[in-house]
Amino acid sequence: MQIIENLKVKEKLYIEKLENGLTVMIIPKKGIQKKYIIWGTNYGSNDSTFIVPGESDVTEVPKGVAHFLEHKMFEQENGKNSLDVLTSLGVNANAYTTNNHTAYLYECTDNFYEALDEFMNYVQHPYFTDENVEKEKGIIGQEIMMYDDYPDWKVYLNALECMYHNNPVKLDITGTIETISHIDKDILYKCYNTFYNPSNMAMVISGDFEPEKLLEEIKKRLIENKSNGEIKRIFENEPKEIVKAKAEQNMEVSQPLYTIGIKDIPAEEKERVRKHITIEILLNIIIGASSELYKKLYDMGNCYFVPSIEYEFDRNYAFVLISGQSNNPEELFNMLKKQVNEFVNKGISEDDFERTRKMIYGEYIKEYNDVTTISRMFLSDYFKGINSFDYLEEINAINVEYLNQVLKDVFKKENMILSVVKN
């Protein structure tokens, strides 16, 4: 078992790739009562066109299969629902689907190994029938309609549609009522057998564990399965240009909602972490809680809450999102572009850079206090080809010259869009 230690947070990562290809990561937390486990597959809503290992033909499945599959995994052949079984043991279990991965998880203080029996059993034993697949279509259909009525979700999706021509990141993770109508048990089994192979999966556990003992317990519960090789994922080419600069939708909201998007080009693997940190620093300087722009907007009565700022990226997409509520989103958008232009012309100062870098470094350190945050972070980063400890190292390798270069490369007016939902 490989051990990676980070002295900055005094944490150790125990990592092992098993014979069947499954990667297991353990972050021990001595004296912590809560235990957390998350088991994920590198399979999300974007993966609908692919070549199965060992085949030559392209397989294309309806949009929404990854999320549909996640819903169906809890139902077992014995008539029980694994979510109910885990809840009866006193553990808090859940699952979720993103654009690039699906994850199953639970947290507890007691009964960890009893819960592990059920947890590892249901993830490895899917049970799909014509009847239970048809029944699920109605349940997910209701979920789709419910999300269609959420202004926060619509302003986000509309922003992605402004930015992306072909990349499936612009599509709703759940699919549509029309696309899920084409899902059947054979499609679910094919996607399960392709993407839920151990070689395409990773497990992260954090809590008060002896890593060697825990690893043996996990191995005991694994069914025999061989690595099936690399899955070839197929995506259409995506132009660098945005689709359109603005989207507006009318819905019932107390105050207009906005999402500003900036379409970016994905970084090379060696630069992903450094670029992510740099954009995080830039966003805080430009429109964070202590920025001059936010103070102006607040004083004007345009924006009373600090905007949500994030940088989303994977191997084949990357974009900035700035979201919140505003009395006048168009004015806010114009002021943001003006502020960015000023920074591009004069450059970010060394003082602003250092102050913000220290603040973000402090936030990174805090993340290691919580077993939930640690586990989710290591899983998500792993599927992007990143070791989460890299953030603690790379943040000190960034300088103000690199920061200003990223500012010019990413924050271009022609790549910015505005999505608004208002009455």
DOFIBA-345586 format. One record per residue (C-alpha): z, x, y. Coordinates in Angstrom, 1 decimal. Example, Ala and Ser with C-alpha at 12.3 -4.5 7.8 and 13.67 -1.06 7.14 Angstrom:
ATOM, c3, c1, c2
ATOM, 7.8, 12.3, -4.5 $
ATOM, 7.1, 13.7, -1.1 $
This chain:
ATOM, c3, c1, c2
ATOM, 0.0, 0.0, 0.0 $
ATOM, -1.0, 1.4, 3.4 $
ATOM, 1.6, 1.5, 6.1 $
ATOM, 0.6, 1.4, 9.8 $
ATOM, 3.5, 2.0, 12.2 $
ATOM, 3.5, 1.2, 15.9 $
ATOM, 6.4, 3.0, 17.6 $
ATOM, 5.9, 1.1, 20.9 $
ATOM, 7.1, -2.2, 19.3 $
ATOM, 8.9, -0.5, 16.4 $
ATOM, 6.9, -2.5, 13.9 $
ATOM, 5.3, -1.7, 10.6 $
ATOM, 2.2, -3.3, 9.1 $
ATOM, 2.0, -3.1, 5.3 $
ATOM, -1.6, -3.7, 4.2 $
ATOM, -3.3, -3.8, 0.8 $
ATOM, -6.8, -4.8, -0.3 $
ATOM, -6.4, -6.2, -3.8 $
ATOM, -8.8, -5.7, -6.7 $
ATOM, -10.3, -9.2, -6.1 $
ATOM, -11.1, -8.3, -2.5 $
ATOM, -8.2, -10.2, -0.8 $
ATOM, -6.5, -8.4, 2.1 $
ATOM, -2.8, -8.9, 2.3 $
ATOM, -0.9, -7.9, 5.5 $
ATOM, 2.9, -8.0, 5.7 $
ATOM, 4.9, -7.4, 8.9 $
ATOM, 8.7, -7.3, 7.9 $
ATOM, 11.2, -8.6, 10.4 $
ATOM, 14.7, -7.6, 9.3 $
ATOM, 17.4, -10.1, 10.1 $
ATOM, 15.0, -12.9, 11.2 $
ATOM, 15.7, -16.2, 9.5 $
ATOM, 12.2, -17.8, 9.9 $
ATOM, 9.5, -16.9, 7.5 $
ATOM, 5.8, -17.5, 8.2 $
ATOM, 2.7, -17.2, 6.0 $
ATOM, -0.9, -17.9, 6.9 $
ATOM, -3.9, -17.6, 4.5 $
ATOM, -7.3, -17.7, 6.1 $
ATOM, -10.9, -17.5, 5.2 $
ATOM, -13.6, -16.0, 7.4 $
ATOM, -15.4, -19.4, 7.5 $
ATOM, -15.5, -21.6, 10.5 $
ATOM, -17.6, -24.3, 12.2 $
ATOM, -20.3, -21.8, 13.2 $
ATOM, -21.2, -21.0, 9.5 $
ATOM, -23.6, -23.7, 8.6 $
ATOM, -26.7, -21.6, 7.7 $
ATOM, -26.2, -18.7, 5.2 $
ATOM, -27.4, -17.0, 2.0 $
ATOM, -25.0, -17.2, -0.9 $
ATOM, -24.3, -13.8, -2.5 $
ATOM, -26.7, -13.4, -5.5 $
ATOM, -29.1, -15.9, -4.1 $
ATOM, -32.3, -15.4, -2.0 $
ATOM, -32.8, -18.9, -0.6 $
ATOM, -31.2, -19.9, 2.7 $
ATOM, -28.6, -22.7, 2.4 $
ATOM, -28.1, -25.0, 5.4 $
ATOM, -25.3, -27.5, 5.4 $
ATOM, -24.4, -30.3, 7.9 $
ATOM, -22.3, -29.4, 11.0 $
ATOM, -18.6, -30.0, 10.4 $
ATOM, -18.3, -28.9, 6.7 $
ATOM, -15.7, -26.2, 7.4 $
ATOM, -13.3, -28.7, 9.1 $
ATOM, -14.1, -31.4, 6.5 $
ATOM, -13.2, -29.0, 3.7 $
ATOM, -9.9, -28.1, 5.4 $
ATOM, -8.9, -31.7, 5.4 $
ATOM, -9.8, -32.2, 1.7 $
ATOM, -7.9, -29.2, 0.4 $
ATOM, -4.5, -30.9, 0.3 $
ATOM, -5.6, -33.6, -2.1 $
ATOM, -4.9, -32.6, -5.7 $
ATOM, -6.2, -33.8, -9.1 $
ATOM, -2.6, -35.0, -10.1 $
ATOM, -2.7, -37.6, -7.3 $
ATOM, -0.3, -35.7, -5.0 $
ATOM, -0.9, -34.5, -1.5 $
ATOM, 0.2, -30.8, -1.2 $
ATOM, 1.2, -31.4, 2.4 $
ATOM, 3.7, -34.0, 1.2 $
ATOM, 5.0, -31.7, -1.5 $
ATOM, 5.6, -28.8, 1.0 $
ATOM, 7.3, -31.2, 3.4 $
ATOM, 9.6, -32.3, 0.7 $
ATOM, 10.7, -28.7, 0.2 $
ATOM, 11.7, -28.6, 3.9 $
ATOM, 8.9, -26.3, 5.0 $
ATOM, 6.6, -27.0, 8.0 $
ATOM, 3.0, -26.8, 6.7 $
ATOM, -0.3, -27.2, 8.5 $
ATOM, -3.9, -26.1, 8.6 $
ATOM, -6.6, -25.6, 11.2 $
ATOM, -10.3, -24.8, 11.7 $
ATOM, -11.9, -22.6, 14.4 $
ATOM, -15.4, -21.4, 15.1 $
ATOM, -15.0, -18.4, 12.8 $
ATOM, -12.1, -19.1, 10.4 $
ATOM, -10.1, -21.7, 8.6 $
ATOM, -6.4, -21.2, 7.9 $
ATOM, -3.6, -22.7, 5.9 $
ATOM, 0.0, -22.0, 6.7 $
ATOM, 3.7, -22.9, 6.5 $
ATOM, 6.9, -21.7, 8.0 $
ATOM, 10.5, -22.1, 6.7 $
ATOM, 13.9, -20.6, 6.6 $
ATOM, 14.6, -21.6, 2.9 $
ATOM, 12.6, -22.3, -0.3 $
ATOM, 9.9, -19.8, 0.7 $
ATOM, 8.9, -18.9, -2.9 $
ATOM, 9.1, -22.6, -4.2 $
ATOM, 6.7, -23.5, -1.4 $
ATOM, 4.5, -20.4, -2.2 $
ATOM, 3.9, -22.0, -5.7 $
ATOM, 2.4, -25.1, -4.2 $
ATOM, 0.7, -23.3, -1.3 $
ATOM, -1.2, -20.8, -3.4 $
ATOM, -2.0, -23.5, -6.0 $
ATOM, -3.7, -26.0, -3.7 $
ATOM, -5.7, -23.3, -1.8 $
ATOM, -7.1, -22.1, -5.1 $
ATOM, -7.7, -25.5, -6.7 $
ATOM, -10.0, -27.8, -4.7 $
ATOM, -10.5, -31.3, -6.0 $
ATOM, -13.4, -33.3, -4.6 $
ATOM, -14.8, -36.6, -5.9 $
ATOM, -17.4, -39.0, -4.6 $
ATOM, -14.6, -41.5, -3.7 $
ATOM, -12.3, -39.1, -1.9 $
ATOM, -15.1, -37.6, 0.1 $
ATOM, -16.4, -41.0, 1.3 $
ATOM, -12.8, -42.0, 2.2 $
ATOM, -12.4, -38.8, 4.3 $
ATOM, -15.6, -39.6, 6.3 $
ATOM, -13.9, -42.6, 7.8 $
ATOM, -10.7, -40.6, 8.7 $
ATOM, -12.6, -37.8, 10.3 $
ATOM, -15.0, -40.2, 12.0 $
ATOM, -12.0, -41.7, 13.8 $
ATOM, -10.8, -38.3, 14.8 $
ATOM, -14.3, -37.5, 16.2 $
ATOM, -14.2, -40.7, 18.3 $
ATOM, -10.7, -40.0, 19.5 $
ATOM, -11.7, -36.5, 20.7 $
ATOM, -14.7, -38.1, 22.5 $
ATOM, -12.2, -39.9, 24.7 $
ATOM, -10.2, -36.8, 25.6 $
ATOM, -11.2, -35.5, 29.1 $
ATOM, -9.8, -32.0, 28.4 $
ATOM, -12.0, -31.7, 25.3 $
ATOM, -15.1, -33.0, 27.0 $
ATOM, -14.8, -30.7, 30.0 $
ATOM, -14.5, -27.8, 27.6 $
ATOM, -17.5, -28.8, 25.4 $
ATOM, -19.7, -29.6, 28.4 $
ATOM, -19.0, -26.1, 29.7 $
ATOM, -20.1, -24.5, 26.4 $
ATOM, -23.3, -26.7, 26.5 $
ATOM, -24.0, -25.3, 30.0 $
ATOM, -23.8, -21.8, 28.7 $
ATOM, -25.4, -21.8, 25.2 $
ATOM, -28.9, -22.7, 24.1 $
ATOM, -28.7, -22.2, 20.3 $
ATOM, -25.3, -20.6, 19.4 $
ATOM, -23.3, -23.1, 17.3 $
ATOM, -20.2, -22.2, 19.3 $
ATOM, -21.3, -25.0, 21.7 $
ATOM, -20.9, -27.7, 19.0 $
ATOM, -17.8, -29.7, 18.2 $
ATOM, -15.9, -28.1, 15.3 $
ATOM, -15.5, -31.5, 13.6 $
ATOM, -19.3, -32.2, 13.6 $
ATOM, -20.5, -35.6, 14.5 $
ATOM, -20.3, -39.0, 12.8 $
ATOM, -24.0, -38.5, 11.9 $
ATOM, -23.7, -35.0, 10.5 $
ATOM, -20.6, -35.7, 8.4 $
ATOM, -22.3, -38.7, 6.8 $
ATOM, -24.5, -36.2, 4.9 $
ATOM, -21.5, -34.3, 3.3 $
ATOM, -20.9, -34.8, -0.4 $
ATOM, -18.8, -33.2, -3.0 $
ATOM, -21.5, -30.7, -4.1 $
ATOM, -21.8, -29.4, -0.6 $
ATOM, -18.0, -29.0, -0.4 $
ATOM, -17.8, -27.1, -3.7 $
ATOM, -20.8, -24.9, -2.8 $
ATOM, -19.1, -23.9, 0.6 $
ATOM, -15.7, -23.5, -1.1 $
ATOM, -17.1, -21.2, -3.8 $
ATOM, -19.0, -19.2, -1.2 $
ATOM, -16.5, -18.8, 1.5 $
ATOM, -13.1, -19.2, -0.2 $
ATOM, -13.7, -16.1, -2.4 $
ATOM, -10.8, -13.6, -2.1 $
ATOM, -13.2, -11.0, -0.6 $
ATOM, -13.8, -13.3, 2.4 $
ATOM, -10.1, -14.1, 2.9 $
ATOM, -6.9, -12.5, 4.3 $
ATOM, -3.2, -13.4, 4.1 $
ATOM, -0.6, -12.5, 6.7 $
ATOM, 3.2, -12.9, 6.1 $
ATOM, 6.0, -12.1, 8.5 $
ATOM, 9.8, -12.4, 8.1 $
ATOM, 12.7, -10.7, 6.3 $
ATOM, 10.8, -9.5, 3.2 $
ATOM, 10.7, -6.4, 1.0 $
ATOM, 6.9, -5.8, 1.2 $
ATOM, 6.5, -4.5, -2.4 $
ATOM, 8.4, -7.4, -3.9 $
ATOM, 6.5, -9.9, -1.8 $
ATOM, 3.2, -8.4, -2.8 $
ATOM, 4.0, -8.7, -6.5 $
ATOM, 5.0, -12.4, -6.0 $
ATOM, 1.6, -13.1, -4.4 $
ATOM, -0.3, -11.3, -7.1 $
ATOM, 1.5, -13.4, -9.8 $
ATOM, 0.2, -16.6, -8.2 $
ATOM, -3.4, -15.5, -7.7 $
ATOM, -5.9, -16.9, -10.2 $
ATOM, -8.4, -14.5, -11.7 $
ATOM, -11.4, -14.2, -9.4 $
ATOM, -13.9, -11.5, -8.7 $
ATOM, -15.2, -10.4, -5.3 $
ATOM, -18.6, -12.1, -4.8 $
ATOM, -20.2, -9.7, -2.3 $
ATOM, -21.2, -10.1, 1.3 $
ATOM, -22.3, -13.5, 2.6 $
ATOM, -25.3, -13.3, 5.0 $
ATOM, -24.7, -15.6, 8.0 $
ATOM, -27.8, -16.7, 9.9 $
ATOM, -27.9, -17.6, 13.6 $
ATOM, -30.7, -18.4, 15.9 $
ATOM, -31.4, -15.9, 18.7 $
ATOM, -29.4, -16.7, 21.9 $
ATOM, -31.0, -16.0, 25.3 $
ATOM, -28.8, -14.1, 27.8 $
ATOM, -29.3, -16.7, 30.4 $
ATOM, -27.2, -19.9, 30.8 $
ATOM, -28.7, -23.4, 30.1 $
ATOM, -27.7, -24.9, 33.5 $
ATOM, -25.2, -24.2, 36.3 $
ATOM, -23.3, -27.5, 36.3 $
ATOM, -22.2, -30.5, 34.2 $
ATOM, -20.4, -33.5, 35.5 $
ATOM, -19.0, -36.5, 33.6 $
ATOM, -17.0, -39.6, 34.7 $
ATOM, -13.9, -40.4, 32.7 $
ATOM, -10.5, -41.9, 33.5 $
ATOM, -8.5, -39.0, 34.9 $
ATOM, -5.7, -38.9, 37.6 $
ATOM, -7.3, -35.7, 39.1 $
ATOM, -10.6, -34.0, 38.5 $
ATOM, -10.6, -31.5, 35.6 $
ATOM, -12.8, -28.4, 35.7 $
ATOM, -13.8, -25.5, 33.5 $
ATOM, -15.6, -22.5, 34.9 $
ATOM, -17.5, -20.6, 32.3 $
ATOM, -19.0, -17.1, 32.5 $
ATOM, -21.4, -16.3, 29.7 $
ATOM, -21.1, -12.7, 28.4 $
ATOM, -22.8, -10.4, 25.9 $
ATOM, -20.6, -9.5, 22.8 $
ATOM, -19.2, -6.0, 22.9 $
ATOM, -19.8, -3.4, 20.2 $
ATOM, -17.0, -3.2, 17.7 $
ATOM, -15.4, -0.1, 19.1 $
ATOM, -15.3, -1.6, 22.6 $
ATOM, -14.1, -5.2, 21.8 $
ATOM, -10.4, -4.6, 22.3 $
ATOM, -10.8, -2.5, 25.5 $
ATOM, -13.1, -5.0, 27.0 $
ATOM, -10.9, -8.0, 26.1 $
ATOM, -7.9, -6.3, 27.8 $
ATOM, -9.9, -5.4, 30.9 $
ATOM, -11.2, -9.0, 31.4 $
ATOM, -7.6, -10.3, 31.0 $
ATOM, -6.5, -7.9, 33.7 $
ATOM, -9.4, -8.9, 35.9 $
ATOM, -8.8, -12.6, 35.5 $
ATOM, -5.2, -12.2, 36.5 $
ATOM, -6.1, -10.2, 39.6 $
ATOM, -8.9, -12.7, 40.6 $
ATOM, -7.2, -16.0, 40.0 $
ATOM, -3.8, -15.5, 38.3 $
ATOM, -0.4, -16.8, 39.5 $
ATOM, 0.1, -13.9, 42.0 $
ATOM, -3.5, -13.6, 43.2 $
ATOM, -4.5, -14.2, 46.8 $
ATOM, -7.1, -16.7, 45.7 $
ATOM, -4.6, -18.9, 43.9 $
ATOM, -2.2, -18.8, 46.9 $
ATOM, -5.0, -19.9, 49.2 $
ATOM, -6.0, -22.8, 46.9 $
ATOM, -2.4, -23.8, 46.6 $
ATOM, -1.8, -23.8, 50.3 $
ATOM, -5.0, -25.9, 50.8 $
ATOM, -3.7, -28.5, 48.3 $
ATOM, -6.8, -27.8, 46.2 $
ATOM, -5.0, -26.5, 43.1 $
ATOM, -1.3, -27.0, 42.4 $
ATOM, -1.2, -25.5, 38.9 $
ATOM, -2.1, -22.0, 37.8 $
ATOM, -5.5, -22.1, 36.0 $
ATOM, -5.7, -21.4, 32.3 $
ATOM, -7.6, -18.1, 31.9 $
ATOM, -9.0, -16.8, 28.6 $
ATOM, -11.7, -14.6, 27.1 $
ATOM, -13.2, -16.0, 23.9 $
ATOM, -15.3, -13.7, 21.7 $
ATOM, -16.6, -13.0, 18.2 $
ATOM, -19.4, -10.9, 16.8 $
ATOM, -22.2, -13.0, 18.2 $
ATOM, -20.8, -14.7, 21.3 $
ATOM, -18.4, -14.0, 24.2 $
ATOM, -17.4, -16.0, 27.3 $
ATOM, -14.8, -16.3, 30.0 $
ATOM, -13.1, -19.7, 30.6 $
ATOM, -11.1, -20.7, 33.7 $
ATOM, -9.7, -24.2, 33.5 $
ATOM, -7.4, -26.6, 35.3 $
ATOM, -7.1, -29.5, 37.7 $
ATOM, -8.4, -29.5, 41.2 $
ATOM, -8.9, -32.0, 44.0 $
ATOM, -12.2, -30.3, 44.8 $
ATOM, -13.6, -28.3, 41.8 $
ATOM, -16.8, -27.4, 43.7 $
ATOM, -14.9, -25.8, 46.5 $
ATOM, -12.7, -23.9, 44.1 $
ATOM, -15.8, -22.7, 42.3 $
ATOM, -17.4, -21.5, 45.5 $
ATOM, -14.2, -19.7, 46.6 $
ATOM, -13.9, -18.0, 43.2 $
ATOM, -17.5, -16.7, 43.5 $
ATOM, -16.8, -15.5, 47.0 $
ATOM, -13.6, -13.7, 45.8 $
ATOM, -15.5, -12.1, 42.9 $
ATOM, -18.2, -10.9, 45.3 $
ATOM, -15.6, -9.3, 47.6 $
ATOM, -14.0, -7.5, 44.7 $
ATOM, -17.4, -6.3, 43.4 $
ATOM, -18.2, -4.9, 46.9 $
ATOM, -14.9, -3.2, 47.7 $
ATOM, -13.6, -2.6, 44.1 $
ATOM, -10.2, -3.4, 42.6 $
ATOM, -7.5, -1.2, 43.9 $
ATOM, -5.5, 1.2, 41.8 $
ATOM, -2.3, -0.6, 42.8 $
ATOM, -3.5, -4.1, 41.8 $
ATOM, -4.8, -2.6, 38.5 $
ATOM, -1.6, -0.8, 37.6 $
ATOM, 0.7, -3.7, 38.5 $
ATOM, -1.4, -6.2, 36.4 $
ATOM, -1.8, -3.8, 33.5 $
ATOM, 2.0, -3.4, 33.3 $
ATOM, 2.5, -7.2, 33.4 $
ATOM, 0.1, -7.8, 30.6 $
ATOM, 1.5, -4.9, 28.5 $
ATOM, 4.9, -6.6, 28.8 $
ATOM, 3.4, -9.9, 27.5 $
ATOM, 1.8, -8.0, 24.5 $
ATOM, 5.3, -6.6, 23.7 $
ATOM, 6.9, -10.0, 23.8 $
ATOM, 4.4, -11.4, 21.2 $
ATOM, 6.1, -9.2, 18.6 $
ATOM, 9.3, -11.2, 18.9 $
ATOM, 7.9, -14.2, 17.1 $
ATOM, 6.8, -14.3, 13.4 $
ATOM, 4.3, -17.2, 14.1 $
ATOM, 2.6, -15.4, 17.0 $
ATOM, 2.4, -12.1, 15.0 $
ATOM, 0.9, -13.7, 11.9 $
ATOM, -1.7, -15.8, 13.7 $
ATOM, -2.7, -12.9, 15.9 $
ATOM, -3.2, -10.4, 13.0 $
ATOM, -5.2, -12.9, 11.0 $
ATOM, -7.5, -13.9, 13.9 $
ATOM, -8.0, -10.3, 15.0 $
ATOM, -8.7, -9.2, 11.4 $
ATOM, -11.7, -11.5, 11.2 $
ATOM, -13.0, -10.0, 14.4 $
ATOM, -12.7, -6.5, 12.9 $
ATOM, -9.6, -5.6, 14.9 $
ATOM, -6.1, -4.4, 14.1 $
ATOM, -3.8, -6.1, 16.5 $
ATOM, -1.8, -2.9, 17.1 $
ATOM, -5.0, -1.6, 18.9 $
ATOM, -4.2, -3.7, 21.9 $
ATOM, -1.0, -1.7, 22.5 $
ATOM, -2.9, 1.6, 22.3 $
ATOM, -6.1, 0.7, 24.2 $
ATOM, -4.3, -0.8, 27.2 $
ATOM, -3.2, 2.7, 28.2 $
ATOM, -6.8, 4.1, 27.8 $
ATOM, -8.3, 1.8, 30.5 $
ATOM, -8.8, 3.1, 34.0 $
ATOM, -9.7, 1.5, 37.3 $
ATOM, -13.3, 2.8, 37.1 $
ATOM, -13.9, 1.1, 33.8 $
ATOM, -12.3, -2.1, 35.1 $
ATOM, -14.7, -2.2, 38.1 $
ATOM, -17.7, -1.5, 35.9 $
ATOM, -16.7, -4.5, 33.6 $
ATOM, -16.3, -6.6, 36.8 $
ATOM, -19.8, -5.9, 37.8 $
ATOM, -21.3, -6.3, 34.3 $
ATOM, -19.6, -9.6, 33.4 $
ATOM, -18.7, -11.6, 36.5 $
ATOM, -22.3, -12.2, 37.7 $
ATOM, -23.0, -15.4, 39.7 $
ATOM, -26.1, -16.2, 37.6 $
ATOM, -24.0, -16.3, 34.4 $
ATOM, -21.4, -18.7, 35.9 $
ATOM, -21.3, -22.4, 35.2 $
ATOM, -19.0, -25.3, 36.4 $
ATOM, -18.1, -28.3, 34.2 $
ATOM, -16.3, -31.2, 35.9 $
ATOM, -14.7, -34.4, 34.6 $
ATOM, -13.7, -36.9, 37.3 $
ATOM, -13.3, -40.6, 38.0 $
